[in-house]
């Protein structure tokens, strides 16, 4: 499967935090031909191993997605929504959604029309409590098909833009799972000493819970976490955004400086451009929890610049994604047993 086809398919699959079973099955099926062994654990983490005699290295990217769930059914059959992960209510009005009740139901998110708002209401943004899902059914029919707690997935629409850019939901962080897939394909033709683990983690959007448990299970010597960061966007602060055309190697107290430099050196040796991000405290990614697993794991963080994060039109550069796969494959090949002394001196 081409890397872009992998991205197109994985971003369409339902996999809200805590219920990643379907997307885990997809990742497992795609990783299996490229690895020696693949398993899905009790939290839906996908753990794929490509064996080697050297140090154990873990590459991790999360596959769960943000979304909504039903918290109340109104008298007219409208559905009130709670959130799974960080959903900004400003993106919701006018969206199409899928409600996973007794069967899959299409709906739209509605709100009071602007013409009907009071002067005071016009001054405020919509709150999630102001919004509802309309299934176009009477209340009795809705209640026969939908229950409190049913999941609501945001609209999926894969849009190919100009210059290798694509727009899609759940690029955070399934675009980085696609980087893992791309790296695995490249490693079919590259010798590596390291014992490699490619992990698609669960529940990152609600606290990196899958990263914590999978790192405990794998017990890596070193790790590289992959996530998205903010790409340059009109009006956004330039100190917090990055160009879309190259990856970002973050640095800060949660990032092991020597391991990060190994990543930077590998990029330089292979003519791969890296940008730098400064993260003064926690990174709010899987890197934070992998780094403190068991007795501690030297961890680096590689980030893919993304526009419009946590929306249904997240935008990325496909060439940058593929450069991520190339960098991971070359980094995996470069890992040596001699690194142990270098990392601690």
N, C-alpha and C positions, 0 to 999 in steps of 0.2 A: 504494500500500500504506500502511495506517495505521502509525504509528510503533510501536505496541505489537505489531502483527503482524510487523513487521520484527524486533523484539527476540525474539519467540517463535520465529521461524524461524532466526535467526542463531545463537542459543544452542544449538540442537539439532545443528548441523553439526559434524562432526569437524574439528578444526584444531589439533592439538598443535603446540607450537613446533617449527619447522623443516619442517613438513608442512602448511602452511596452504592448499594448493591448492584444496580444495573450498569452504572458506569464502571464499577470494578470488574464486572464480567467482561465488558468490552476491552478494557485495558489488558486484562489477563490474556484474553484471546489474541490480542495483537502482539503482546510481549513474548508469548510462549515460543514462537518459531525462532526467536532471536536470543533466547536465554537457555541456560541449562536446567533451571527450575523456576517455577512461579507459583506463589500461593497467595490466597486472600485470607487475612486473619479475621478474628472475631469482630474487629471494628471496621472492616471493609478496606483496610490498607492493602494495596497490592504490592507484594515484595518479590521482585524478580532478581535472580542471581545469575551472573556470568562468572564462572569459576576461574580462579587464578591462585597461585601459591603464595602471593605476596600479601601486603597489608589489606585490610578490609576497608573498602571505601563505599560510602553511602551517598547517592544522589537522590534528592527528594524534592518533589513538587506536589502540591495538593490538587485534588480533583473534585472536591465538594464545591457546591455553588450556593450563592445566596438565593433566597426566595421568600415565599409567604405561606401562611397556613390559615385555615378557617378558624375564627374565634367566636363567631356568632352568626346566626341566621335570622335576619329581620323578618317582620311579619309579612312583608311583600316578597320574600324570597331572596333579597339581596344578601350578599355575604360580606361580613366585616372581616378584616384581615389583621393577623399578627405577623411578625417577621421572623425569618430564620437567617441569622447573620445580618450584616449592615445594609439594609435597603433604605435608600433615601426616598421619602414620600414624594419629593418634587418630581421624580421621574415617572410616577405611576399614572396620573390621569391620562386617559385616552389609550392606554396600552391594552393589547390583547394578551390573555393568559390562558393557561390550561389548568383546570381543577381536576385533581385525581380523586374522585369519589368512587362510588361503586362501578362507575365507568368513566372514561376520560371525557371531560366536558369543556367546550370552548366558551370563554366569557370575555367581557370587556370591563375595564376599570372605569367607573363613572364617578362623577361628583356633581354637586349643585352647579347648574350652568352659570356662567359669569353674569348673565342678565338678571339672575335671581339673587345675587349676593348683596348684602347690605354694604353701606359705605365702610363700615368697620371691618367686615369680612374681606373686602377688596384689598385692605392694607396688609393682609397676612398671607403667608404661604399655606398651601393645604397641609394639614396634618394627616397621618395615616388613618386616624379615627374619623376623618371627614369623608373618606373614600370607601368604595364598596365594589364588589364584583357583581356584575349583572349577567346572568346566564340566559335571560330571555324566557324564563319559565315561571309558571305560577308557584307560589310558596309550597303548596302540597307536593308538587313534583320535585322541587328542589330538595325538600326534607326527606324524600324517599331515596334520593341519590347521593346526598352530601351529608357528612357528619362533621361535628366539631373536631378539629385537628387534621382534617384532610389537607394535603399539600397543594400549593398553588405555584406552578412554574411560570416564570416570566417568558415572554415571547422569544422564540428562536428564529432568527433570520440571518443567514450567512450572506454577506454582501461583499462581492469583490469590487474594490475601488481601483483607482489608477496607481501606477508605479509600485505594484506589489503590496499595496496596503489592503487589508481586509477589516471588516467590521462585523462583530458577532457578540452575542452574550457569552459569559463564562470563559472569556479568554483569561481572566483571573480565576483559576491559574492553570486551566487546561492547555493554554498555549505553552506553558512550561512542561506539562506532561508530554506535549508534542515534541519538545526539545529532547526529553529523555528518549522518546521513541526514535527520533532522528539520530541521536548518538548511538543507540543500540544498533541501528542499521549500519552505521559507519564502522562500528567495532567488529563487524563480521569479517572485515578485511584488515584489521589492525591488531598486532600482537600486544598483549598487556600482561604484566606480572601481577597486578593487583587483583584481589578478589572483589568483584564489583557487585553492588546492590543498587538497583534502580527501584525507587519506592514512590508510588503514587499514594499520597497520604489522605486521610479522611479528617473531617471536622476542624480544618484550619480556621474557617470563618467564625467558629465559636470557641476558639482558644487553642489551636494547634494541638489538639488532644491526640490525633493520629500520629503526629510527628513524635510526640513523647513516647508513646507505646511502641511504635515501630523501631525507633532508635534503641530503646531498651532491648528489644528482641534481636536486632541485627548486631548490636554492640560494635559499631564501626571504630576503626582507628582514626579515620578522618571523614569529614562530610562536607558536601556542598549542597546548600539549600537553594532552590530556584523559586523566584516569585516575580511579580510584576512591580514596576514603579511608575511614577507619573511622567508621561511624555510632555514636551513643550505644548502649551495650550494658550490661546489668546487670553490675556488677563491674569494668568496664573503666575505666582512668584517664581522667577527664574532660578532662585536658589533651591527650589524643591522639584524642578522638572529637568528632563534630559532629552536630547535629540533621539528621534525614533530609529535612526539608522545604525545604532550600535548598542551593544550590551553595556550594563553598568556593574562594576565590581565595588560593592559597598565596603566602607571601612569605618571602624568605630570600636568601642570597648567590648561589644558582643562578638566581634569578628576576629579570628585568630590571625595576627598580622603576618606571620611567616607563611601560613597556608594560603592566605590571600595573595601574597607575593608570588607563590608558586603558580597560582592561577594567572596572574598578570604576566609572568615570564612565559608561560605556555602560550598565551595569546600573542605576545610579541614574537615568539619564535615561529608562529604560524600565520603572521600577518593578519591577525584578528584585532580589530579596534575595540578598546574598552574605555568607557567613561568611568568617572569616580563619583560616588555619592558619600557624603559624610553623615553618619547616623550616630548622634551623640550618646544615645542610650539604647534601649531595646529596639529591635528592628520591626517588631510586630509581624514577623514571619515565622515559618517553621524553624529557622536557624536558631532562634532563642531557646526553644525547647530541646532541640537536638544537642545543642552545645552543653547543656547541663544534664544530659542523660547519664545514668550510672555515675562513674567517677569523672565525667567530663569528656567531651569530644571536640578536638580542634575543628572548627567549622568556618567555612567561607560562605558568602552570599552573592549569588549572581542574579541580576534582575533584568527583566525585559521591559523596556519603556512602552507604556500603554496609555492611550488617550481615553478619557471618559470612563474611568474605572467605576465599577459597581453600577453600570447601566446595561441596557440591552444592545448598545452600539459601541462596545469597547473596540478600539482600533489599534492594530499593530502592523508591523512591517514583516512580511514573510521572510525576506532575506536575513533580517536580524535574528529571527527565530532559527533559521537554518544555520547561521553562524554560531548560535548557541549550541546546536548539536555538534558542530565541528569542534568547537572548543572543548566540550565535555569529553568527546572521544579522544582528543589529543591529550587532554589532562589525565584521563584514565590510563592512557598508554605511558604517560610520563611518571606515574607514581612508582616509587622505588622503596625498597626496605631501608635504604640509607636515609630516607626522610625522617625517620624517628629521632635520630640524633639532632638533625637540623632544626626540627620543630621546637625543641626544648632547650636550645643553646642561644 
